[in-house]
């Protein structure tokens, strides 16, 4: 039996890996040490396409690639599995006779040359045709996995299943945030997240471009610096309110201001708002969301959006962009160095493709797509 310290060490490593995926090899190594393994692998597989991702301990990178490219599809233990049941703990002999495994191409071509002899498999999750398992593999010199090994695994299994669930949630959240980040980066409105101490946690593409113009503010050494001293004092008060640094029940929680520009162009409009962060064991500090809008910039939807939604050609898209910036067909034609008749021909084509009848209606529709 594993002692309490050994179990505690494994669980700490497993839960840490669920949050920080790059630490799975260390967690798998601890599992391998507890069960006298030659190697341990965490395998995530799409059962429809058979594509797989692997994290391992005790297996070199070339063997991982060979397994995925050649032997994964010929894994006899997997091929003979009739049902994938989360929480199941199986040893190879329960799935396929040992003599048959030892005679297989999979064993002799992949397992035997790497001193892999006996396998115990833990099924952690099976959802939507996606499977997560851990395979523990002992060398020939070790004992076969038996009922006692299975019982030892049962102590760990609920935690391993929970870690797999956390991993799924983290991956889903990462995908969602990645998509959201892409949308935010397309915005012509500058968006920033400021920590309580004023450091910039995030700045989208528009914010970085505005800062690079040195017209009203800078991003320097992770700090948001406003060039006008009076504007900076007002801004710092808004941020302090947003992060809860101002005392008093009626203290403002952010607000709105205008920001002078050195170029003399229209002032930026700045909105500061609190980002609510629930207190937790990881100690997240409150943050402020800062939006900076340029009144001289019209949000234009990306070219690929117009092509995908309406089938606009490149020439139609160029005319559409000028119309969204307030040009008439004649002005668009002059800017693009084409005949007015050509611009109007493209305009008529866009009417047909979008189901609109008037220029104002077309422009209103296209501008509504600016954040897509």
C-alpha positions as CSV (number, residue, x, y, z in Angstrom):
1,X,0.0,0.0,0.0
2,X,1.1,3.6,-0.6
3,X,1.6,5.6,2.5
4,X,-0.2,8.9,3.2
5,X,2.8,11.1,2.2
6,X,3.2,9.3,-1.2
7,X,-0.5,9.6,-2.0
8,X,-0.5,13.3,-1.0
9,X,2.6,14.0,-3.2
10,X,0.9,12.3,-6.2
11,X,-2.4,14.2,-5.7
12,X,-0.6,17.5,-5.4
13,X,1.3,16.9,-8.6
14,X,-1.8,15.8,-10.5
15,X,-4.0,18.8,-9.5
16,X,-1.1,21.1,-10.2
17,X,-0.9,19.6,-13.7
18,X,-4.6,20.0,-14.3
19,X,-4.1,23.8,-14.1
20,X,-0.6,23.9,-15.5
21,X,-0.5,21.3,-18.4
22,X,3.3,21.6,-18.9
23,X,3.8,19.8,-15.5
24,X,2.1,16.6,-16.4
25,X,5.4,14.8,-17.0
26,X,6.3,15.3,-13.4
27,X,3.0,14.1,-12.2
28,X,3.2,11.0,-14.4
29,X,6.7,10.3,-13.1
30,X,5.4,10.2,-9.6
31,X,2.7,7.8,-10.6
32,X,5.3,5.6,-12.3
33,X,7.5,5.5,-9.2
34,X,4.5,4.5,-7.1
35,X,3.7,1.5,-9.4
36,X,7.2,0.5,-10.4
37,X,6.6,1.5,-14.0
38,X,9.0,1.7,-17.0
39,X,6.9,4.6,-18.4
40,X,3.5,6.3,-18.0
41,X,1.5,8.1,-20.6
42,X,-1.5,10.5,-20.6
43,X,-3.3,10.0,-23.9
44,X,-6.2,12.2,-25.2
45,X,-7.8,10.6,-28.3
46,X,-10.5,11.5,-30.8
47,X,-12.2,8.2,-31.3
48,X,-13.7,9.3,-34.6
49,X,-10.5,10.4,-36.3
50,X,-8.1,8.5,-34.0
51,X,-5.9,11.6,-33.7
52,X,-4.2,11.6,-30.3
53,X,-2.1,13.9,-28.0
54,X,0.3,12.3,-25.6
55,X,2.1,13.5,-22.4
56,X,4.7,11.0,-21.1
57,X,7.2,10.1,-18.5
58,X,10.0,7.6,-19.3
59,X,9.5,7.8,-23.1
60,X,11.7,9.8,-25.4
61,X,10.3,12.2,-28.1
62,X,11.1,10.0,-31.0
63,X,9.3,7.1,-29.4
64,X,6.3,9.3,-28.9
65,X,6.2,10.3,-32.5
66,X,6.6,6.7,-33.6
67,X,3.7,5.7,-31.4
68,X,1.4,8.4,-32.8
69,X,2.5,7.9,-36.4
70,X,2.7,4.1,-36.6
71,X,1.7,2.1,-33.6
72,X,-1.3,4.0,-32.2
73,X,-3.6,2.5,-34.8
74,X,-2.2,-1.0,-34.1
75,X,-2.5,-0.9,-30.3
76,X,-4.0,-4.3,-29.6
77,X,-5.2,-3.4,-26.1
78,X,-7.1,-0.4,-27.5
79,X,-8.5,-2.3,-30.5
80,X,-9.9,-5.1,-28.2
81,X,-11.6,-2.7,-25.8
82,X,-15.4,-3.0,-26.2
83,X,-16.4,-0.2,-23.9
84,X,-14.8,2.9,-22.6
85,X,-16.2,3.6,-19.1
86,X,-14.9,6.5,-17.0
87,X,-13.5,5.3,-13.8
88,X,-12.5,1.9,-15.2
89,X,-9.2,0.4,-14.3
90,X,-8.1,-2.5,-16.6
91,X,-5.0,-4.6,-17.0
92,X,-4.0,-5.9,-20.4
93,X,-4.8,-9.6,-19.5
94,X,-8.4,-8.6,-18.8
95,X,-8.8,-7.3,-22.4
96,X,-6.6,-9.6,-24.5
97,X,-4.9,-12.9,-23.6
98,X,-1.3,-12.3,-22.7
99,X,0.0,-14.9,-25.2
100,X,-1.8,-13.1,-28.0
101,X,-0.4,-9.7,-26.9
102,X,3.1,-11.1,-26.8
103,X,2.7,-12.5,-30.3
104,X,1.4,-9.2,-31.8
105,X,3.2,-6.8,-34.1
106,X,2.4,-4.1,-31.6
107,X,4.2,-5.8,-28.8
108,X,7.2,-6.9,-30.8
109,X,7.5,-3.8,-32.9
110,X,6.9,-1.1,-30.2
111,X,6.7,-2.4,-26.7
112,X,9.4,-5.1,-26.5
113,X,12.3,-2.9,-27.9
114,X,11.5,-0.3,-25.2
115,X,11.2,-2.9,-22.4
116,X,7.5,-2.4,-22.0
117,X,5.8,-5.6,-20.9
118,X,2.6,-5.2,-18.9
119,X,0.0,-2.5,-19.0
120,X,-2.6,-1.1,-16.6
121,X,-5.0,1.5,-18.1
122,X,-7.0,4.1,-16.3
123,X,-10.0,5.6,-18.2
124,X,-10.4,9.1,-16.8
125,X,-13.0,10.6,-19.2
126,X,-15.1,9.8,-22.3
127,X,-17.2,12.5,-23.7
128,X,-18.4,13.5,-27.2
129,X,-16.1,10.8,-28.8
130,X,-13.1,12.2,-26.9
131,X,-11.2,9.9,-24.6
132,X,-8.7,10.5,-21.9
133,X,-6.7,7.6,-20.4
134,X,-3.5,7.0,-18.4
135,X,-1.4,4.0,-19.3
136,X,1.0,2.6,-16.8
137,X,3.6,0.3,-18.2
138,X,6.0,-2.0,-16.3
139,X,9.2,-3.6,-17.7
140,X,9.7,-7.4,-18.1
141,X,11.7,-7.5,-14.9
142,X,8.7,-6.3,-12.8
143,X,5.7,-8.2,-11.7
144,X,2.5,-8.3,-13.8
145,X,-0.2,-5.8,-12.7
146,X,-2.7,-7.6,-10.5
147,X,-5.8,-7.1,-8.4
148,X,-3.7,-5.5,-5.6
149,X,-2.4,-2.8,-8.1
150,X,-5.9,-2.1,-9.2
151,X,-7.0,-1.6,-5.6
152,X,-4.1,0.8,-5.0
153,X,-5.2,2.8,-8.1
154,X,-8.8,3.1,-6.8
155,X,-7.5,5.4,-4.1
156,X,-6.3,7.8,-6.8
157,X,-8.9,7.3,-9.4
158,X,-11.5,9.9,-8.2
159,X,-8.8,12.6,-8.1
160,X,-7.4,11.6,-11.5
161,X,-11.0,11.9,-13.0
162,X,-11.4,15.3,-11.4
163,X,-8.1,16.5,-12.8
164,X,-9.2,15.4,-16.2
165,X,-12.4,17.3,-15.8
166,X,-10.5,20.4,-14.8
167,X,-8.2,20.0,-17.8
168,X,-11.3,19.9,-20.1
169,X,-12.7,23.0,-18.5
170,X,-9.3,24.8,-18.8
171,X,-9.1,23.8,-22.5
172,X,-12.6,25.0,-23.2
173,X,-12.0,28.3,-21.4
174,X,-8.7,28.7,-23.3
175,X,-10.5,28.2,-26.6
176,X,-13.2,30.7,-25.6
177,X,-10.8,33.3,-24.4
178,X,-8.7,32.8,-27.5
179,X,-11.7,33.5,-29.7
180,X,-12.7,36.5,-27.6
181,X,-9.1,37.8,-27.7
182,X,-9.2,37.6,-31.5
183,X,-12.5,39.6,-31.6
184,X,-11.1,42.2,-29.2
185,X,-7.9,42.6,-31.2
186,X,-10.0,43.5,-34.3
187,X,-11.8,46.3,-32.6
188,X,-10.8,49.9,-33.5
189,X,-11.5,50.9,-29.9
190,X,-8.5,50.6,-27.6
191,X,-9.1,48.1,-24.8
192,X,-6.8,47.7,-21.8
193,X,-6.9,45.9,-18.5
194,X,-5.0,47.7,-15.7
195,X,-4.0,46.1,-12.4
196,X,-4.4,47.8,-9.0
197,X,-0.8,49.1,-9.2
198,X,-1.4,50.6,-12.6
199,X,0.5,48.0,-14.6
200,X,-1.1,47.0,-18.0
201,X,-2.2,43.4,-17.9
202,X,-3.6,43.4,-21.5
203,X,-3.7,45.9,-24.4
204,X,-5.3,45.1,-27.7
205,X,-3.9,46.1,-31.1
206,X,-5.8,49.4,-31.3
207,X,-4.4,50.4,-27.8
208,X,-0.8,49.5,-28.9
209,X,-1.3,51.5,-32.2
210,X,-2.6,54.6,-30.3
211,X,0.3,54.4,-27.9
212,X,2.8,54.1,-30.7
213,X,1.5,57.3,-32.2
214,X,2.5,59.2,-29.0
215,X,-0.5,61.5,-29.5
216,X,-2.1,61.2,-26.1
217,X,-0.6,58.3,-24.1
218,X,2.2,55.8,-24.0
219,X,2.7,52.2,-23.0
220,X,6.1,52.1,-21.3
221,X,7.5,49.4,-18.9
222,X,4.0,47.9,-18.5
223,X,2.6,51.3,-17.5
224,X,-0.1,53.4,-19.1
225,X,1.2,57.0,-19.2
226,X,-1.0,59.9,-20.3
227,X,1.1,62.8,-21.7
228,X,-1.1,65.7,-20.4
229,X,-0.5,66.1,-16.6
230,X,-4.0,67.3,-15.8
231,X,-5.6,64.5,-17.9
232,X,-3.3,62.0,-16.1
233,X,-4.5,63.1,-12.7
234,X,-8.1,62.7,-13.7
235,X,-7.5,59.4,-15.2
236,X,-5.6,58.0,-12.2
237,X,-8.6,58.9,-10.0
238,X,-11.0,57.0,-12.3
239,X,-8.7,54.0,-12.2
240,X,-8.4,54.2,-8.4
241,X,-12.2,54.2,-8.1
242,X,-12.5,51.3,-10.5
243,X,-10.2,49.1,-8.5
244,X,-11.7,50.1,-5.1
245,X,-8.7,52.2,-3.9
246,X,-10.8,55.2,-3.0
247,X,-12.4,55.3,0.4
248,X,-16.0,56.1,1.1
249,X,-19.4,54.5,0.4
250,X,-20.1,57.1,-2.4
251,X,-16.6,56.9,-4.0
252,X,-16.9,56.7,-7.8
253,X,-16.3,53.3,-9.4
254,X,-14.7,54.5,-12.6
255,X,-16.2,57.0,-15.1
256,X,-15.8,58.8,-18.4
257,X,-13.4,61.6,-19.5
258,X,-11.9,63.1,-22.6
259,X,-8.3,63.0,-23.5
260,X,-6.4,65.8,-25.2
261,X,-4.2,64.9,-28.2
262,X,-1.0,66.6,-29.2
263,X,-2.0,66.5,-32.9
264,X,-5.0,68.7,-32.2
265,X,-7.4,66.1,-33.6
266,X,-10.6,65.3,-31.9
267,X,-10.2,64.2,-28.2
268,X,-10.2,60.6,-27.3
269,X,-13.2,59.4,-25.2
270,X,-12.0,57.3,-22.3
271,X,-14.3,55.0,-20.3
272,X,-13.0,53.3,-17.1
273,X,-15.0,50.6,-15.4
274,X,-14.3,48.0,-12.7
275,X,-13.7,44.3,-13.6
276,X,-15.3,42.3,-10.8
277,X,-13.0,39.5,-9.6
278,X,-14.3,37.2,-6.9
279,X,-11.9,36.7,-4.0
280,X,-10.2,33.3,-4.3
281,X,-7.3,31.2,-3.0
282,X,-5.1,32.4,-5.9
283,X,-5.5,36.0,-4.8
284,X,-6.7,37.8,-7.9
285,X,-6.6,41.6,-7.5
286,X,-9.3,43.9,-8.8
287,X,-8.7,45.3,-12.2
288,X,-9.9,48.2,-14.3
289,X,-11.2,48.0,-17.9
290,X,-10.1,51.0,-20.0
291,X,-11.7,51.8,-23.3
292,X,-10.3,54.6,-25.5
293,X,-12.4,55.6,-28.6
294,X,-11.1,57.8,-31.4
295,X,-14.0,59.9,-32.8
296,X,-12.2,60.2,-36.2
297,X,-12.1,56.4,-36.8
298,X,-14.9,54.5,-38.4
299,X,-15.0,50.8,-37.5
300,X,-14.7,48.7,-40.7
301,X,-15.5,45.0,-40.8
302,X,-12.6,42.8,-42.0
303,X,-12.5,42.0,-45.7
304,X,-12.8,38.3,-45.0
305,X,-16.1,38.8,-43.2
306,X,-17.6,40.6,-46.2
307,X,-16.3,37.9,-48.5
308,X,-17.7,35.0,-46.3
309,X,-21.1,36.6,-45.6
310,X,-21.9,38.1,-48.9
311,X,-19.4,36.9,-51.5
312,X,-18.0,40.4,-52.1
313,X,-15.2,40.5,-54.6
314,X,-12.0,42.4,-53.7
315,X,-13.1,45.4,-55.9
316,X,-16.5,45.5,-54.2
317,X,-14.9,45.4,-50.8
318,X,-12.7,48.4,-51.7
319,X,-15.8,50.4,-52.7
320,X,-17.7,49.2,-49.6
321,X,-14.9,50.5,-47.3
322,X,-15.0,53.9,-48.9
323,X,-18.8,54.1,-48.5
324,X,-18.6,53.1,-44.9
325,X,-16.1,56.0,-44.4
326,X,-18.8,58.4,-45.7
327,X,-17.8,58.7,-49.3
328,X,-20.4,59.0,-52.1
329,X,-20.0,56.6,-55.1
330,X,-18.4,59.5,-57.0
331,X,-15.9,60.2,-54.2
332,X,-15.1,56.5,-53.8
333,X,-14.5,56.2,-57.6
334,X,-12.1,59.2,-57.4
335,X,-10.2,57.8,-54.4
336,X,-9.9,54.3,-56.0
337,X,-9.0,55.7,-59.5
338,X,-11.9,54.0,-61.2
339,X,-14.8,55.4,-63.3
340,X,-18.0,56.4,-61.4
341,X,-19.9,54.0,-63.6
342,X,-17.7,51.2,-62.3
343,X,-18.2,52.2,-58.6
344,X,-22.0,52.3,-59.2
345,X,-21.9,48.9,-60.9
346,X,-20.2,47.5,-57.8
347,X,-22.7,49.2,-55.6
348,X,-25.6,47.6,-57.6
349,X,-23.9,44.2,-57.2
350,X,-23.6,44.7,-53.4
351,X,-27.3,45.6,-53.2
352,X,-28.2,42.3,-54.8
353,X,-25.8,40.3,-52.6
354,X,-27.0,41.9,-49.4
355,X,-30.7,42.2,-50.2
356,X,-30.6,46.0,-49.7
357,X,-32.0,48.7,-51.9
358,X,-30.4,52.0,-50.8
359,X,-26.8,53.1,-50.0
360,X,-27.7,54.1,-46.4
361,X,-29.3,50.7,-45.8
362,X,-26.2,48.9,-47.2
363,X,-23.8,51.0,-45.1
364,X,-25.8,50.5,-41.9
365,X,-25.8,46.7,-42.5
366,X,-22.0,46.7,-43.1
367,X,-21.1,48.8,-40.1
368,X,-23.1,46.5,-37.9
369,X,-20.5,43.8,-38.7
370,X,-17.5,45.8,-37.5
371,X,-16.9,43.6,-34.5
372,X,-17.2,40.3,-36.3
